[in-house]
Amino acid sequence: MIADQYYRSDGPNLSTFVNVPTRKMGVRLRNGLLVYVDILLINERNNRVQKAAEVETVIDDECVRRLIAASTIASSLEIYVLDGQGEKIRKILEDQHISHANIYEYYISPLGNLIAKPVSQAASSEQVR
């Protein structure tokens, strides 16, 4: 739902890959490990990750490992967490020295609409996606 609403490919040279529930596009880290970030926006001209996004429902040690890996593959990282979990993720990112991520809290409205609101300093607190 987040990928459909916010990560449509913009332009002829960009492609969006959603790796949930089926893995479609991985990125190899410098150590050789292949990681599958939830959403990747790839520039086809240079085959580089333009943007990466992670959607987290549970914040645990595995989540932290995924965020660390995702932060190394793209200069633009967006993290979506359940409403009320943004500050917890912000603290984890600070502890891991990850400063280039934008954090969004999301929820489903009673009408079934996805609502995402920024909690990171990079976006205005009044902005709603």
Backbone torsions as a table, in degrees:
resi	resn	phi	psi	omega
1	MET	NA	-43.6	177.8
2	ILE	-64.6	-43.4	-179.9
3	ALA	-62.0	-44.0	-179.7
4	ASP	-62.4	-38.3	-174.2
5	GLN	-82.5	-35.2	-170.1
6	TYR	-118.6	-11.4	-172.3
7	TYR	-128.5	45.0	171.9
8	ARG	-73.4	145.8	179.5
9	SER	-64.6	125.7	178.7
10	ASP	-101.2	110.9	176.7
11	GLY	93.9	166.8	-174.6
12	PRO	-74.3	-16.7	-175.7
13	ASN	-105.2	7.9	-179.9
14	LEU	-117.5	138.4	177.6
15	SER	-128.9	140.7	177.6
16	THR	-105.2	133.1	176.9
17	PHE	-122.3	128.3	177.4
18	VAL	-108.7	120.5	-174.6
19	ASN	-98.1	16.7	178.4
20	VAL	-130.2	128.0	4.5
21	PRO	-85.7	-12.3	-178.0
22	THR	-110.1	131.9	177.6
23	ARG	-70.0	128.7	-179.2
24	LYS	-121.4	-35.7	-176.3
25	MET	-144.4	118.4	177.1
26	GLY	-103.7	164.3	176.3
27	VAL	-127.7	130.8	-178.9
28	ARG	-87.7	127.6	176.4
29	LEU	-78.9	167.8	179.9
30	ARG	-60.1	-29.5	-179.7
31	ASN	-82.0	2.7	177.3
32	GLY	94.7	-12.0	-179.8
33	LEU	-70.1	134.9	177.5
34	LEU	-95.0	123.1	-179.5
35	VAL	-117.4	150.3	179.6
36	TYR	-121.0	94.0	176.5
37	VAL	-71.4	147.9	-175.4
38	ASP	-52.7	-47.3	-178.3
39	ILE	-134.3	130.4	177.3
40	LEU	-124.6	135.9	171.3
41	LEU	-111.9	114.5	-173.2
42	ILE	-109.8	133.1	172.5
43	ASN	-84.3	113.8	-175.4
44	GLU	-71.5	-22.7	-179.9
45	ARG	-66.3	-40.8	-178.9
46	ASN	-117.6	4.8	177.8
47	ASN	57.2	36.8	-180.0
48	ARG	-110.8	150.9	176.8
49	VAL	-72.4	119.5	177.4
50	GLN	-82.7	-41.0	-177.8
51	LYS	-154.9	146.4	175.4
52	ALA	-126.8	146.7	178.1
53	ALA	-138.4	139.8	175.2
54	GLU	-118.8	138.0	176.0
55	VAL	-115.8	115.4	-174.5
56	GLU	-114.4	132.4	175.5
57	THR	-107.7	-23.0	178.8
58	VAL	-128.5	130.1	178.4
59	ILE	-103.3	105.2	-179.1
60	ASP	-144.4	-171.0	-178.6
61	ASP	-60.7	-37.9	178.7
62	GLU	-64.6	-40.2	176.4
63	CYS	-59.0	-45.4	-179.6
64	VAL	-61.3	-42.8	178.1
65	ARG	-61.1	-41.2	178.7
66	ARG	-64.7	-40.9	-179.1
67	LEU	-67.3	-38.9	177.5
68	ILE	-62.4	-46.2	179.1
69	ALA	-62.8	-45.9	-178.7
70	ALA	-61.9	-34.1	-177.7
71	SER	-69.2	-18.7	-178.4
72	THR	-89.3	-11.8	-174.0
73	ILE	-101.6	-11.7	-177.4
74	ALA	-146.4	143.9	176.2
75	SER	-77.9	-13.6	176.9
76	SER	-121.4	111.8	-179.3
77	LEU	-122.3	131.9	175.4
78	GLU	-120.9	135.2	-177.4
79	ILE	-122.6	127.2	178.1
80	TYR	-110.3	126.1	178.5
81	VAL	-130.2	160.1	179.1
82	LEU	-60.9	148.9	-179.8
83	ASP	-50.8	130.3	-179.8
84	GLY	96.0	-6.9	-176.9
85	GLN	-103.5	1.2	-175.0
86	GLY	-62.1	-43.7	-179.1
87	GLU	-67.2	-34.6	177.1
88	LYS	-63.1	-44.2	178.2
89	ILE	-67.1	-39.6	178.8
90	ARG	-58.5	-42.4	179.0
91	LYS	-64.2	-43.0	178.1
92	ILE	-60.7	-45.5	179.6
93	LEU	-62.2	-41.9	177.1
94	GLU	-60.9	-44.2	179.7
95	ASP	-62.5	-30.3	-179.2
96	GLN	-93.8	2.4	-179.9
97	HIS	60.0	40.3	176.4
98	ILE	-104.5	109.3	-173.8
99	SER	-112.5	-5.3	-174.5
100	HIS	-100.8	20.1	-178.4
101	ALA	-102.4	142.3	170.1
102	ASN	-101.7	133.0	-176.6
103	ILE	-110.0	135.2	176.8
104	TYR	-128.0	135.6	170.1
105	GLU	-95.4	140.4	-178.3
106	TYR	-131.3	157.0	174.7
107	TYR	-156.8	165.4	177.1
108	ILE	-103.9	125.6	-179.3
109	SER	-70.9	164.2	177.1
110	PRO	-57.2	-23.6	178.2
111	LEU	-87.4	0.9	178.0
112	GLY	89.3	10.4	178.7
113	ASN	-87.1	141.6	174.6
114	LEU	-80.4	126.2	177.6
115	ILE	-118.9	126.2	177.0
116	ALA	-124.9	131.7	179.9
117	LYS	-126.9	136.5	-177.3
118	PRO	-71.9	144.6	174.1
119	VAL	-125.5	-5.7	-179.3
120	SER	-86.4	160.7	-178.7
121	GLN	-67.8	-19.3	-176.1
122	ALA	-70.6	-17.7	-178.6
123	ALA	-125.4	153.5	178.5
124	SER	-67.9	141.8	-180.0
125	SER	-68.7	-14.2	179.3
126	GLU	-89.8	-11.8	-178.5
127	GLN	-77.8	132.8	175.5
128	VAL	-125.8	132.5	-179.2
129	ARG	-83.3	NA	NA
